[in-house]
Amino acid sequence: LSGGESRSLETYDLRRCVVSSCLLPARGQVSSPRRFRAKVLSPTKLQVLWKEPKGEFESYKVIYTTRPGGQQKVVQVSKQEAKLLIEDFDPSKGYEFKIIAVNKGRESKPLQAKHEAQPSAVETVQSQRKTAVSPRRTARSQKVSS
């Protein structure tokens, strides 16, 4: 019986250890940012937002890569911001993000997210511009020929 009791205590301790390590970062470890969101503000601007991590941290490091093309950029963001504005956004490319909280030189595990390419959005914007211009030209050409 005593062997069975020690096994159940070991199992209990193991479960408690696993649960606590999943819920809380280890002492000195920085918590990860949470809840990634991306908003297309215009054909050339993308705003990326996230929720700050729990616990202490000093700033963020945002790493993003475009696909295809693979250009990687690293941007430091202040603690107060929790957002990044990409002003050279290309909607025909996909974007992969890693958002990392930094505290005293230590980095959190990254919040990883993707913003998929939207080539149809580019085609729609271009076709709307053409559509808006062509009825005027048609109307003018009809007036001239009458």
C-alpha positions as CSV (number, residue, x, y, z in Angstrom):
1,L,0.0,0.0,0.0
2,S,2.8,2.5,0.8
3,G,4.2,2.1,-2.7
4,G,0.8,3.0,-4.2
5,E,0.6,6.1,-2.0
6,S,4.0,7.4,-3.1
7,R,3.0,6.9,-6.7
8,S,-0.1,9.0,-6.3
9,L,1.9,11.7,-4.6
10,E,4.5,11.7,-7.4
11,T,1.7,11.9,-10.0
12,Y,0.1,14.8,-8.1
13,D,3.4,16.6,-7.9
14,L,4.0,16.1,-11.6
15,R,0.6,17.4,-12.6
16,R,1.0,20.5,-10.4
17,C,4.4,21.1,-12.0
18,V,3.1,20.7,-15.5
19,V,0.1,22.9,-14.9
20,S,2.1,25.7,-13.2
21,S,4.8,25.7,-16.0
22,C,2.1,26.1,-18.6
23,L,0.2,28.9,-16.9
24,L,3.1,31.0,-15.6
25,P,6.5,31.8,-17.1
26,A,9.5,30.5,-15.2
27,R,11.1,33.0,-12.8
28,G,12.9,35.6,-14.8
29,Q,11.3,34.6,-18.1
30,V,9.3,37.2,-20.0
31,S,5.6,36.5,-20.8
32,S,4.6,36.5,-24.5
33,P,2.4,39.1,-26.1
34,R,-1.1,37.9,-27.0
35,R,-4.0,38.5,-29.4
36,F,-2.6,39.5,-32.7
37,R,-4.7,41.6,-35.0
38,A,-4.0,43.2,-38.4
39,K,-5.9,46.0,-40.1
40,V,-5.5,47.1,-43.7
41,L,-5.7,50.9,-43.5
42,S,-5.1,51.6,-47.1
43,P,-3.5,49.9,-50.2
44,T,-0.1,50.8,-48.8
45,K,-0.6,50.7,-45.0
46,L,-1.1,47.8,-42.6
47,Q,-1.5,48.3,-38.8
48,V,-0.5,45.4,-36.6
49,L,-1.8,45.3,-33.0
50,W,-1.4,43.0,-30.1
51,K,-2.2,42.8,-26.4
52,E,0.6,43.3,-23.9
53,P,1.9,40.4,-22.0
54,K,1.4,39.9,-18.3
55,G,4.3,40.7,-16.0
56,E,7.2,43.0,-16.5
57,F,8.8,44.0,-19.8
58,E,10.6,47.0,-21.3
59,S,9.8,46.9,-25.0
60,Y,8.9,44.8,-28.0
61,K,10.9,43.4,-30.9
62,V,8.8,42.8,-34.0
63,I,10.3,40.7,-36.8
64,Y,8.3,40.4,-40.0
65,T,9.0,38.7,-43.3
66,T,7.2,39.1,-46.7
67,R,6.3,36.1,-48.9
68,P,7.3,35.7,-51.6
69,G,10.5,37.6,-51.5
70,G,11.6,36.8,-48.0
71,Q,12.6,40.4,-47.0
72,Q,12.9,40.4,-43.2
73,K,12.7,43.5,-41.1
74,V,13.3,43.9,-37.3
75,V,11.6,46.9,-35.6
76,Q,11.9,47.9,-31.9
77,V,8.6,49.1,-30.5
78,S,8.2,50.9,-27.1
79,K,6.3,49.3,-24.3
80,Q,3.5,51.9,-24.6
81,E,2.7,51.2,-28.2
82,A,1.7,47.5,-28.6
83,K,1.2,48.3,-32.4
84,L,3.2,48.8,-35.5
85,L,2.3,50.7,-38.7
86,I,3.8,49.2,-41.9
87,E,3.7,52.1,-44.4
88,D,5.2,50.2,-47.4
89,F,2.6,47.4,-47.2
90,D,2.1,45.3,-50.3
91,P,-1.3,43.5,-50.2
92,S,-0.1,41.1,-52.9
93,K,2.4,39.6,-50.5
94,G,1.9,37.5,-47.4
95,Y,3.4,38.7,-44.1
96,E,4.7,36.5,-41.2
97,F,5.1,38.2,-37.8
98,K,7.0,37.4,-34.6
99,I,6.3,39.7,-31.8
100,I,8.6,39.4,-28.8
101,A,8.5,41.1,-25.4
102,V,11.9,42.1,-24.0
103,N,12.9,42.7,-20.4
104,K,16.5,43.3,-19.3
105,G,18.0,41.6,-22.4
106,R,15.7,38.5,-22.0
107,E,13.1,37.7,-24.7
108,S,9.7,36.1,-24.5
109,K,8.6,33.3,-26.7
110,P,7.3,35.0,-29.9
111,L,3.7,35.6,-30.6
112,Q,3.6,34.2,-34.2
113,A,1.0,35.2,-36.8
114,K,0.4,35.6,-40.5
115,H,-1.4,38.1,-42.7
116,E,-2.2,36.4,-46.0
117,A,-1.7,37.9,-49.4
118,Q,-4.8,39.4,-50.9
119,P,-4.2,39.8,-54.7
120,S,-7.9,40.2,-55.3
121,A,-8.0,43.3,-53.1
122,V,-5.3,44.9,-55.4
123,E,-7.3,43.9,-58.5
124,T,-10.5,45.4,-57.0
125,V,-8.8,48.7,-56.2
126,Q,-7.3,48.9,-59.7
127,S,-10.6,48.0,-61.4
128,Q,-12.5,50.5,-59.3
129,R,-10.2,53.2,-60.4
130,K,-10.6,52.2,-64.0
131,T,-14.4,52.0,-63.7
132,A,-14.6,55.4,-62.0
133,V,-12.6,57.0,-64.9
134,S,-14.0,55.2,-67.9
135,P,-17.7,56.4,-67.7
136,R,-16.5,60.0,-67.7
137,R,-14.4,59.4,-70.8
138,T,-17.4,57.7,-72.4
139,A,-19.7,60.5,-71.5
140,R,-17.2,63.1,-72.9
141,S,-16.6,61.2,-76.1
142,Q,-20.4,61.0,-76.7
143,K,-20.8,64.7,-76.2
144,V,-18.0,65.5,-78.5
145,S,-19.3,63.3,-81.3
146,S,-22.9,64.6,-81.0
